[in-house]
């Protein structure tokens, strides 16, 4: 499960790097467990949260 808190991400660049890493984890998880497995869904939700946070930063 994704444990890094948003408070640890101090810049857009850090956030983008974390998003990219989580994308790779999502792909690996989906290939290993399938797209409907709870691990895959949880990883996807974590990715969604980071993307939303990035969008908030991009607006500022």
BADREN-920213 format. One line per 8 residues: number of its first residue (from 1); their letters; for each residue x, y, z of N, C-alpha, C, O. Coordinates in steps of 0.2 Angstrom, whole numbers, always signed. Layout:
N
NUM = a = X:Y:Z:X:Y:Z:X:Y:Z:X:Y:Z  ...
***
This chain:
60
1 = xxxxxxxx = +4:-6:+0:+0:+0:+0:+4:+6:+0:+10:+6:+2  +2:+11:-3:+5:+18:-3:+6:+21:+3:+0:+23:+6  +12:+23:+6:+12:+26:+12:+15:+33:+13:+15:+36:+18  +18:+35:+7:+21:+42:+7:+15:+47:+8:+10:+47:+5  +16:+52:+13:+11:+57:+14:+12:+63:+9:+18:+64:+7  +7:+66:+8:+8:+72:+3:+12:+78:+7:+15:+82:+3  +13:+78:+13:+17:+83:+16:+24:+82:+15:+28:+87:+15  +26:+76:+13:+33:+74:+11:+35:+77:+4:+41:+77:+2
9 = xxxxxxxx = +30:+79:+0:+31:+81:-7:+31:+88:-7:+26:+92:-6  +37:+91:-8:+38:+98:-7:+38:+102:-14:+39:+108:-14  +37:+99:-19:+37:+102:-25:+33:+99:-31:+32:+93:-30  +31:+102:-36:+28:+99:-41:+32:+93:-44:+30:+88:-46  +39:+95:-45:+43:+90:-48:+43:+83:-44:+43:+78:-46  +44:+84:-37:+43:+78:-33:+37:+74:-34:+36:+68:-34  +31:+78:-34:+25:+75:-35:+24:+71:-42:+22:+66:-42  +27:+74:-47:+27:+71:-53:+31:+65:-53:+29:+60:-56
17 = xxxxxxxx = +37:+65:-50:+41:+59:-50:+37:+53:-46:+37:+47:-48  +34:+55:-41:+30:+50:-37:+24:+47:-41:+22:+41:-41  +21:+52:-45:+15:+50:-49:+18:+45:-54:+15:+39:-55  +24:+46:-57:+27:+41:-62:+28:+35:-59:+27:+29:-62  +31:+35:-53:+33:+28:-50:+26:+24:-48:+26:+18:-49  +21:+28:-46:+15:+25:-44:+11:+22:-50:+8:+17:-50  +12:+25:-56:+10:+23:-62:+13:+16:-64:+9:+11:-66  +19:+15:-63:+23:+9:-64:+21:+4:-60:+20:-2:-62
25 = xxxxxxxx = +20:+6:-53:+17:+1:-48:+10:-2:-50:+9:-7:-49  +6:+3:-53:-1:+1:-55:-1:-4:-60:-4:-9:-60  +4:-3:-65:+4:-7:-71:+6:-14:-69:+4:-19:-70  +12:-14:-64:+14:-21:-62:+9:-24:-58:+8:-30:-58  +5:-21:-54:+0:-24:-49:-6:-27:-54:-8:-32:-52  -8:-23:-59:-13:-25:-63:-11:-31:-67:-15:-36:-68  -5:-31:-69:-2:-37:-73:-2:-43:-68:-3:-49:-71  +0:-42:-62:+1:-48:-58:-6:-50:-55:-7:-57:-54
33 = xxxxxxxx = -10:-46:-53:-16:-48:-49:-22:-47:-53:-28:-50:-51  -22:-43:-59:-28:-42:-62:-31:-35:-61:-30:-32:-55  -35:-32:-65:-37:-25:-64:-43:-25:-59:-44:-19:-56  -46:-30:-57:-51:-30:-52:-49:-32:-45:-53:-32:-40  -43:-33:-44:-40:-35:-37:-40:-29:-33:-38:-24:-35  -41:-30:-26:-41:-25:-21:-34:-21:-21:-34:-15:-20  -29:-25:-22:-22:-21:-23:-22:-16:-28:-19:-11:-28  -24:-18:-34:-24:-14:-40:-29:-8:-39:-27:-2:-41
41 = xxxxxxxx = -35:-9:-36:-39:-4:-35:-36:+1:-30:-37:+7:-31  -33:-1:-25:-30:+3:-20:-25:+7:-23:-24:+13:-21  -21:+4:-27:-15:+8:-30:-18:+13:-35:-15:+19:-35  -23:+11:-38:-26:+16:-43:-29:+22:-39:-29:+28:-41  -32:+21:-34:-35:+26:-29:-30:+31:-27:-30:+37:-26  -24:+28:-25:-18:+32:-22:-16:+36:-28:-14:+42:-27  -15:+33:-34:-13:+37:-40:-18:+43:-41:-16:+49:-42  -24:+42:-41:-29:+47:-42:-28:+53:-37:-29:+59:-39
49 = xxxxxxxx = -27:+51:-30:-26:+56:-25:-20:+61:-27:-20:+67:-26  -14:+57:-29:-8:+61:-31:-10:+66:-37:-7:+71:-38  -13:+63:-42:-15:+67:-48:-19:+73:-46:-18:+79:-49  -24:+72:-42:-28:+78:-40:-24:+83:-36:-25:+89:-37  -20:+81:-32:-15:+85:-28:-11:+89:-33:-10:+95:-32  -8:+86:-38:-4:+89:-43:-8:+94:-47:-6:+100:-48  -15:+93:-49:-19:+97:-52:-20:+104:-48:-21:+109:-50  -21:+103:-41:-22:+108:-37:-16:+113:-37:-16:+119:-37
57 = xxxx = -10:+110:-37:-4:+114:-37:-3:+117:-43:+0:+123:-44  -5:+114:-49:-4:+117:-56:-9:+123:-57:-7:+128:-60  -14:+123:-53:-19:+129:-54:-16:+135:-50:-17:+141:-52  -12:+134:-45:-9:+140:-41:-4:+144:-45:-1:+149:-42
***
